[in-house]
């Protein structure tokens, strides 16, 4: 390779490393980009827009309530968890990276922070791209608990095992935590049988189907969280078990 080409390749590699290091630093410690914050116990919320402190603490209390319903293996009262609400588009671009457009992201094990898109913290609502709130029951507390749940799951499973988990287990368990363990198995099974589009993640972008299967395995089949995290059961097999056992 000619000297000029080698020099250009070296500079390009250096730029990639610097850019990658900067992105990693922002994922690990994004606080300087978020001027407003509130905390309650082990949880903290940060935003690039002002909000009511008391309402933010109510939000964090609800997130904590949901996490406290987690199965024993996933409970973690020691670690601190931070939720960052990125209202401005450039902050979302920086924090969501290839996940731009999602409601929230978590980059465990690279970083334990939860990032959420634009939200009205005072109203406890995540906002769509047009500024309207995401409807109940997917509140801001749900999204925060779901993303923090990924850290709890990853910590319990281990980084590599978490990466290779089937999507229905990884996202279903996070959704189970996001909803505070409240799952109407019969109603969701009936919706699955009739082909409700909300039960199709590819169409709805929701994890109700996965949450249903996780709730069934934990609550009806008696599986432990550890057994679930060690399983590579295909979703089709889990659904066969569910439909054979639950009427609806």
Secondary structure as GFF3:
##gff-version 3
##sequence-region A 1 248
A	DSSP	alpha_helix	3	28	.	.	.	ID=ss1
A	DSSP	three_ten_helix	31	33	.	.	.	ID=ss2
A	DSSP	beta_strand	36	40	.	.	.	ID=ss3
A	DSSP	beta_strand	43	47	.	.	.	ID=ss4
A	DSSP	alpha_helix	53	68	.	.	.	ID=ss5
A	DSSP	three_ten_helix	72	74	.	.	.	ID=ss6
A	DSSP	beta_strand	81	85	.	.	.	ID=ss7
A	DSSP	alpha_helix	89	96	.	.	.	ID=ss8
A	DSSP	three_ten_helix	97	99	.	.	.	ID=ss9
A	DSSP	beta_strand	104	106	.	.	.	ID=ss10
A	DSSP	beta_strand	114	116	.	.	.	ID=ss11
A	DSSP	beta_strand	119	120	.	.	.	ID=ss12
A	DSSP	beta_strand	125	126	.	.	.	ID=ss13
A	DSSP	alpha_helix	140	157	.	.	.	ID=ss14
A	DSSP	alpha_helix	159	164	.	.	.	ID=ss15
A	DSSP	alpha_helix	167	178	.	.	.	ID=ss16
A	DSSP	alpha_helix	185	193	.	.	.	ID=ss17
A	DSSP	three_ten_helix	197	199	.	.	.	ID=ss18
A	DSSP	alpha_helix	201	204	.	.	.	ID=ss19
A	DSSP	alpha_helix	208	215	.	.	.	ID=ss20
A	DSSP	pi_helix	216	220	.	.	.	ID=ss21
A	DSSP	alpha_helix	225	229	.	.	.	ID=ss22
A	DSSP	alpha_helix	235	245	.	.	.	ID=ss23
###
